[in-house]
Amino acid sequence: MDKHVLVINASPRAEGNTEALCDALIAGAKKAGHRTAKINVRTMDIKPCLGCYQCLAGKGTPCIQKDDMKEIYTALDQADTVVFASPLYWWQVNAQMKTVIDRLFAVAAANNMQMPQKEAALLIAAEDAREENFAQIVPYYQTCLVKNLNWIDRGMVLAGGVNMPGDVQKTPYLKQAEDLGASL
Ligand SMILES: Cc1cc2nc3c(=O)[nH]c(=O)nc-3n(C[C@H](O)[C@H](O)[C@H](O)COP(=O)(O)O)c2cc1C
């Protein structure tokens, strides 16, 4: 069955390592017959969560803030699989991705704190290739984006050892991302 695969690219660097991973995953997903969409957070105006809990009170659709998060809410609604793609910043997803994740609270709130079930995958670009570099991002993904959302993990690509744009081209990680896309 073909799926709708939504890739959320939080890298501020156009055509950087994270975006190359996204494009490789999308190429694999397309080959497998899936429909794909890529959202580049860097082009969007997405404000941080206000913590106003208006979403819990049923106000907003699903959030009272009127900004480009609306586009992500619509895309999310249509997606079977959501790919979270971020450069590693200070051992975590970057602030752009964290802002998007915070704003997902409103979707859960609009659904009695039960996120609509989806599949998840993670793409990370990072300078440091050591396994310990990913010791925080992996449990964060598994806890917050898989267990907490009650989503199904479809895999991760942790592209360590890439720093300058284009570095990822010389690594096996693009193939890994393409294979992950094809396996969805
Ligand atoms: C603010 C900042 C924080 C970073 N923190 C880390 C880090 O904790 N670990 C790491 O391995 N690389 C870190 N990096 C390097 C980036 O993850 C790396 O350059 C990555 O390839 C960037 O992806 P992009 O090409 O999509 O921008 C950091 C870079 C920046 C700008």
The ligand as a Gaussian input file, in Angstrom:
#p B3LYP/6-31G(d) Opt

LIG

0 1
 C       24.677000      25.574000      17.038000
 C       25.311000      24.277000      16.583000
 C       25.407000      23.239000      17.472000
 C       25.976000      22.027000      17.070000
 N       26.052000      20.990000      17.975000
 C       26.556000      19.810000      17.566000
 C       26.604000      18.697000      18.480000
 O       26.178000      18.765000      19.635000
 N       27.165000      17.540000      18.036000
 C       27.649000      17.408000      16.755000
 O       28.133000      16.334000      16.424000
 N       27.575000      18.430000      15.866000
 C       27.049000      19.621000      16.246000
 N       26.957000      20.659000      15.345000
 C       27.359000      20.420000      13.932000
 C       26.160000      20.130000      12.992000
 O       25.328000      19.133000      13.520000
 C       26.698000      19.692000      11.628000
 O       27.426000      20.757000      11.045000
 C       25.607000      19.229000      10.652000
 O       26.224000      18.617000       9.545000
 C       24.746000      20.386000      10.172000
 O       23.736000      19.945000       9.328000
 P       23.191000      20.844000       8.084000
 O       24.240000      20.733000       6.997000
 O       21.897000      20.290000       7.731000
 O       23.093000      22.253000       8.603000
 C       26.436000      21.877000      15.735000
 C       26.330000      22.965000      14.830000
 C       25.773000      24.151000      15.243000
 C       25.660000      25.285000      14.255000

